[in-house]
Amino acid sequence: MDLDADVLIVGGGLVGQSLCCAMEGMALEALQIEAEPPRPAAQPRWDERHFALARRSMLALERWGVWQYAAAAAHPI
């Protein structure tokens, strides 16, 4: 399979997804790849990882239009 892109993002975690959101609307073709195939919604995966975001990171997510999806589950530390 031949794919052509200006930017290759390796990883579908927090950083990779954030970068994809930040690049939306740019005049660049981005391709994101992940090592594991997506899991069906019927099989949720739970782990004990937590993320702490600095205020500046939260403001960036807000500017990119995605903070609204995380805000309800966010708690101050």
N, C-alpha and C positions, 0 to 999 in steps of 0.2 A: 504494500500500500504506500503510495507516494502522497505525502501531505506537505503543503507549502505554507509557511507562516513567517511573520517577521519576528515573533517572540514565542519561545517555547517555555511553558511553565511546567515544571516537573513536580507533581504532588498536588493532591486535592485536599490537603489539610487547611488549617486556619490561614496560614500565610499564602498558600497558592490560591485559595478562593478569594482572599482579600485582594490580592494582586489582580485577579480577573475582574473583580468589581471595580477596582480603581482604574483599570484600562478601558472600561466601557466608554464608548464615545470617542476614543482616540482613533486616529487614522492608521492604526496598526492591526494586522491580522494576528491574533493570539491563538495558540493551541495549548491546551492543558492536558497533561497525561497523568494517569494514576496507575500504580502497580497492581492494585486490587480492583476487580470488577465491582460495580455498585451492588450493594446488598438490597434484596427486596424489602419493601416497607413492612412486610409481615414479620420480618426477623430483626427487630431492633437490637442494637449492640450497646450495652451499657458498660461504661468503665468509670473509674473514679477520678479521671483527670479533670482539673479545673483550670480556668484561664483567668489571669489577672491582667486587666487592660489599664494602661495609663490614660489619663484624661485626654491626652493628645490623640491616642489611638481611637478612643471612643468618638472624638470629634471628627476624625478622618472617616470612620465608618458611617457617621451621620451624614457627612458631606457626600459620600458615595451612595447614599440612599439605602443602606442595609441595616443601620442601627435599629430601626423600627422593628425588625424581626427578632432581635436579641434583647431589646430593652425590657420586655416583660419578665424575662428569666434572669436579669442582671440584679446583683445585690452588692452593696458597698462592702468593702473589706476593711 
